[in-house]
Amino acid sequence: MKTKISIAVLSLLSTFFLQAQQTKGIVGNTNWLANWTNFKPASLEYSEASNIIAGTIDKDTKLLKRNTYQLVGVVYVTNNAVLTIEPGTVIRGDDKSCGTLVITNGSKIIAEGLETDPIVFTSNKEKADRKPGDWGGIIIMGKAPINNLGGLHTLPFDLEPVLNHYGGQDPEDNSGILKFVRIEFSGRKLSALKELNGLSLAGVGRKTVLNNIQISFSNDDSFECYGGDLNMSNLISYRTTDDDFDFTQGAQINISNSIAIRHPFSSDISGSRCFEVDSYDKIGNTDMTKKMTKINASNITLVNLEENNQGLVRESLHIRENTYFNMTNSIIAGFSPFALLESNVGSTPENLSKITFKNLIVNSCNGGITSESSSNDSSIQSYYNKPESGISYTRIKNSDLFIMPNIKVNPDFRANVNNTIAIGN
């Protein structure tokens, strides 16, 4: 009996130490991408809509799994109402009317799916016809701080003026729950300068729960935060046309255990990145006494599936001036270069200290941390390429770096623990 117990203890300790070593990129005792995700959403047949959602929802409402819903036009949840969605419910965004769901300031969405029964927002088109931008997406507006002058702002999405406002003084604001949710084929481009995202989070506060969300084939950004104060985890952005994660207007964000999977044929000519980080569009519209954007990103995996260097995917990170960005324990694979700093960041330690990188694998990237102004590069590289930073520049195949980086099967983008580089040794 003692021998059996000893073996069991040794086995548990071995598992513990192996997991402790596996610190870079997304982590988990099991493959948390399994069961609830779908990397081939154009091949899945959904039921025809049996119910229509349109107009304004101004009282508490529940959507039921037994129904399939068609989202027609811009649907507003107002009057502090709560929209609750049962696990397993499917909501199909109408193409002709650009179905879009807007949770207005003070209202909530409770979309708490299950790993075995996720909630799905998808296109209303037949599976052979689905494409990025078939419908609008989900917009949530809250009362958390932003750094625009006056502390309030509107979104550029042609929304009803009386309902289009976000921002405030409550970083603890609660706009509800999105958990085990898929958002597919959203991101309609309204015009050259107006583009909806998969999930737009405007002034959303930290009591809002956002985890286990997959956004696939968005025609603009997958996740965009306009200010706000959030903790987000277990997010998946797959084959978005523009940026995977976009942060602006003084957003205070902790994002962890999340992954962006890019493909060179799903990119925008304006420049598509995994992370686009800035504090403002125009400094003249910004209250410089308020917080600038601050992002803490840990255990992040950013991967370009194309390994033939076709040049259609650019840098994984683009960081602008007066922005705080900290990335740790992460894997970045297949970009050109790894990170690009706006020329206004310059090369002084005062500015560079706002942007930190530690304990990273930068694999098969054509370039490290660079500037839009090449004259800054030597100083930038000297600042960041120090032994204590723990940045490892490697060139190995994705199939060696990750457990199963093949989206045609059930992908597993956790680091391959049989690879000593991947586990951080």
Salt bridges, closest charged atoms under 4 A:
GLU86 OE2 - LYS62 NZ 3.92
ASP95 OD1 - ARG188 NH2 2.85
ASP117 OD2 - LYS65 NZ 2.84
ASP134 OD1 - LYS125 NZ 3.41
ASP134 OD1 - LYS131 NZ 3.43
ASP158 OD1 - LYS194 NZ 2.77
GLU172 OE2 - ARG206 NH1 2.30
GLU184 OE2 - ARG182 NE 2.91
GLU195 OE2 - LYS189 NZ 2.79
ASP220 OD1 - LYS189 NZ 3.71
ASP229 OD2 - ARG206 NH2 2.72
ASP244 OD2 - ARG262 NH1 2.66
ASP268 OD2 - LYS189 NZ 3.62
GLU276 OE1 - ARG273 NH1 2.89
GLU276 OE2 - HIS318 ND1 2.83
GLU276 OE2 - ARG320 NH1 2.76
ASP278 OD2 - ARG320 NH1 3.15
ASP287 OD2 - LYS290 NZ 3.84
GLU315 OE2 - ARG273 NE 2.46
GLU315 OE1 - ARG314 NE 3.92
GLU372 OE2 - HIS318 NE2 2.82
ASP412 OD2 - ARG414 NH2 2.69
